[in-house]
């Protein structure tokens, strides 16, 4: 493939061996190439620093452990996160909701689907009582047959991008714009909501600390990779240090 890192050519067999690990990605070949190139950059840095290990994975892990250090989240940081994200630590909340799904397919341009969704949303703002009628007419979800009803939903029942909007809406509130998920575009309305109870800070403090530490480590690895990539002589591909499953 004509790709090299600091003068060391990447063998096509390395890419082929990596491919099975990226079957679920939008572009498995690109993801595989990025992974192999970045791993090569890391292993070359491990060589430079004299870091040994039982295998390549162990050497990469040892390198990152040695070179990437992040501060642990203190109680103030955890409490700030807790206060700023109460919805994430509320249990028992439920909503009764309905939606209209506009499915995106290879044969229908996304712009056309989005335009249709916006037109239907505008019609519902003018006449909310038409929701059931328009769901039956336009929704690509089986729920269209029952007016778009999704029944009662708890947090986590839906994909995150849908969940986030759903639990911010008040009773009888229509989402201001279509929600985009991997299933398509959704017009969403919450009909009823049951507010849950906020878990005590002491109950979730260790969970928050672990989450903040993981996020800080990921940011640190991103930054470290960007430094290594910027320093390396990579030919045959343009590579961003952050665009890799190694640090996602």
VOMAR-516843 format. One line per field, with one value per residue (C-alpha): residue number from 1; residue in three letters; x, y, z. Coordinates in steps of 0.25 Angstrom, whole numbers, plus 5000, padded with zeros to 4 digits. Layout:
! residues N
nr: (NUM;...);
rest: (ALA;...);
east: (X;...);
north: (Y;...);
up: (Z;...);
***
This chain:
! residues 248
nr: (1;2;3;4;5;6;7;8;9;10;11;12;13;14;15;16;17;18;19;20;21;22;23;24;25;26;27;28;29;30;31;32;33;34;35;36;37;38;39;40;41;42;43;44;45;46;47;48;49;50;51;52;53;54;55;56;57;58;59;60;61;62;63;64;65;66;67;68;69;70;71;72;73;74;75;76;77;78;79;80;81;82;83;84;85;86;87;88;89;90;91;92;93;94;95;96;97;98;99;100;101;102;103;104;105;106;107;108;109;110;111;112;113;114;115;116;117;118;119;120;121;122;123;124;125;126;127;128;129;130;131;132;133;134;135;136;137;138;139;140;141;142;143;144;145;146;147;148;149;150;151;152;153;154;155;156;157;158;159;160;161;162;163;164;165;166;167;168;169;170;171;172;173;174;175;176;177;178;179;180;181;182;183;184;185;186;187;188;189;190;191;192;193;194;195;196;197;198;199;200;201;202;203;204;205;206;207;208;209;210;211;212;213;214;215;216;217;218;219;220;221;222;223;224;225;226;227;228;229;230;231;232;233;234;235;236;237;238;239;240;241;242;243;244;245;246;247;248);
rest: (UNK;UNK;UNK;UNK;UNK;UNK;UNK;UNK;UNK;UNK;UNK;UNK;UNK;UNK;UNK;UNK;UNK;UNK;UNK;UNK;UNK;UNK;UNK;UNK;UNK;UNK;UNK;UNK;UNK;UNK;UNK;UNK;UNK;UNK;UNK;UNK;UNK;UNK;UNK;UNK;UNK;UNK;UNK;UNK;UNK;UNK;UNK;UNK;UNK;UNK;UNK;UNK;UNK;UNK;UNK;UNK;UNK;UNK;UNK;UNK;UNK;UNK;UNK;UNK;UNK;UNK;UNK;UNK;UNK;UNK;UNK;UNK;UNK;UNK;UNK;UNK;UNK;UNK;UNK;UNK;UNK;UNK;UNK;UNK;UNK;UNK;UNK;UNK;UNK;UNK;UNK;UNK;UNK;UNK;UNK;UNK;UNK;UNK;UNK;UNK;UNK;UNK;UNK;UNK;UNK;UNK;UNK;UNK;UNK;UNK;UNK;UNK;UNK;UNK;UNK;UNK;UNK;UNK;UNK;UNK;UNK;UNK;UNK;UNK;UNK;UNK;UNK;UNK;UNK;UNK;UNK;UNK;UNK;UNK;UNK;UNK;UNK;UNK;UNK;UNK;UNK;UNK;UNK;UNK;UNK;UNK;UNK;UNK;UNK;UNK;UNK;UNK;UNK;UNK;UNK;UNK;UNK;UNK;UNK;UNK;UNK;UNK;UNK;UNK;UNK;UNK;UNK;UNK;UNK;UNK;UNK;UNK;UNK;UNK;UNK;UNK;UNK;UNK;UNK;UNK;UNK;UNK;UNK;UNK;UNK;UNK;UNK;UNK;UNK;UNK;UNK;UNK;UNK;UNK;UNK;UNK;UNK;UNK;UNK;UNK;UNK;UNK;UNK;UNK;UNK;UNK;UNK;UNK;UNK;UNK;UNK;UNK;UNK;UNK;UNK;UNK;UNK;UNK;UNK;UNK;UNK;UNK;UNK;UNK;UNK;UNK;UNK;UNK;UNK;UNK;UNK;UNK;UNK;UNK;UNK;UNK;UNK;UNK;UNK;UNK;UNK;UNK;UNK;UNK;UNK;UNK;UNK;UNK);
east: (5000;5012;5011;5023;5026;5040;5045;5039;5029;5015;5013;5000;4999;4998;4986;4979;4981;4975;4963;4954;4955;4948;4936;4926;4933;4928;4941;4948;4961;4963;4961;4971;4982;4981;4982;4994;5001;4999;5003;5016;5018;5016;5025;5036;5035;5036;5048;5054;5051;5056;5043;5041;5029;5024;5018;5014;5001;5009;5020;5009;5002;5015;5019;5006;5006;5020;5018;5003;5000;4987;4983;4972;4959;4957;4944;4942;4943;4933;4923;4924;4921;4910;4903;4904;4899;4887;4880;4891;4889;4874;4867;4853;4850;4840;4834;4822;4826;4822;4831;4830;4843;4848;4857;4870;4873;4883;4872;4867;4876;4878;4875;4861;4858;4862;4854;4842;4844;4845;4832;4824;4830;4825;4811;4811;4815;4803;4793;4799;4786;4790;4802;4795;4790;4804;4811;4802;4804;4819;4826;4835;4834;4823;4818;4812;4800;4798;4800;4815;4813;4826;4819;4827;4842;4852;4866;4875;4864;4867;4880;4888;4885;4870;4870;4877;4866;4855;4858;4860;4846;4834;4820;4813;4826;4830;4845;4850;4856;4857;4867;4877;4881;4886;4871;4868;4862;4851;4840;4838;4828;4827;4813;4815;4827;4830;4842;4851;4860;4874;4884;4892;4906;4913;4906;4912;4925;4934;4926;4928;4943;4946;4938;4946;4959;4956;4952;4965;4973;4967;4970;4984;4986;4980;4990;5002;4998;4997;5011;5017;5009;5014;5028;5028;5031;5018;5017;5006;4995;4990;4988;4982;4986;4972;4966;4968;4961;4974;4969;4954);
north: (5000;5009;5013;5015;5020;5026;5019;5005;5000;4995;4981;4978;4966;4974;4982;4969;4963;4975;4976;4966;4975;4986;4980;4988;5002;5010;5008;4996;4997;5012;5008;4996;5004;5015;5005;4998;5011;5017;5003;5004;5018;5014;5002;5010;5020;5008;5003;5017;5017;5003;4998;4983;4974;4960;4964;4976;4979;4979;4988;4998;4997;4999;5011;5018;5015;5021;5033;5037;5042;5048;5054;5046;5053;5060;5061;5075;5071;5059;5068;5078;5067;5062;5075;5078;5065;5061;5054;5044;5040;5040;5026;5022;5034;5029;5036;5033;5037;5036;5038;5039;5032;5036;5025;5028;5019;5018;5022;5034;5046;5051;5065;5061;5053;5064;5074;5065;5063;5078;5080;5070;5076;5090;5084;5078;5091;5097;5086;5076;5068;5063;5055;5041;5044;5048;5037;5027;5034;5036;5028;5017;5010;5000;5009;5018;5008;5013;5027;5027;5022;5016;5014;5016;5017;5017;5024;5015;5008;5016;5020;5031;5042;5039;5037;5051;5059;5050;5052;5067;5069;5073;5067;5070;5076;5074;5073;5086;5079;5064;5055;5048;5034;5022;5018;5032;5045;5045;5055;5053;5057;5054;5052;5049;5048;5042;5049;5039;5041;5046;5037;5042;5047;5037;5026;5030;5037;5026;5023;5038;5038;5025;5032;5045;5037;5029;5042;5049;5037;5036;5051;5049;5037;5046;5057;5047;5041;5054;5058;5045;5045;5060;5056;5043;5043;5036;5034;5029;5033;5046;5042;5049;5044;5044;5036;5023;5012;5011;5023;5023);
up: (5000;5000;5015;5024;5038;5040;5028;5032;5022;5027;5021;5015;5023;5036;5030;5026;5040;5046;5037;5045;5057;5050;5043;5050;5046;5034;5027;5032;5023;5027;5042;5041;5034;5045;5056;5050;5047;5061;5067;5059;5064;5078;5077;5071;5083;5092;5085;5086;5101;5103;5108;5108;5110;5108;5094;5086;5094;5107;5102;5097;5110;5118;5109;5112;5126;5127;5118;5120;5135;5139;5152;5160;5161;5175;5183;5178;5163;5166;5173;5162;5152;5161;5162;5147;5143;5152;5141;5140;5155;5156;5157;5154;5144;5133;5121;5112;5098;5084;5071;5056;5050;5036;5032;5024;5013;5002;4991;4999;5001;5015;5011;5006;5018;5027;5019;5020;5035;5037;5029;5038;5050;5046;5043;5057;5064;5057;5060;5071;5070;5057;5063;5062;5048;5043;5050;5043;5029;5030;5041;5037;5050;5054;5065;5054;5054;5068;5067;5069;5083;5089;5103;5116;5115;5126;5124;5116;5108;5096;5089;5096;5086;5087;5102;5105;5098;5103;5117;5116;5110;5119;5118;5105;5100;5085;5083;5076;5064;5059;5067;5058;5062;5054;5051;5044;5048;5059;5063;5078;5088;5103;5107;5122;5131;5145;5152;5159;5171;5171;5177;5189;5185;5194;5187;5173;5177;5174;5160;5157;5161;5152;5140;5141;5142;5130;5122;5127;5122;5109;5107;5111;5101;5090;5093;5094;5081;5074;5079;5074;5060;5059;5061;5052;5037;5032;5017;5009;5018;5026;5040;5052;5065;5071;5059;5065;5072;5081;5089;5087);
***
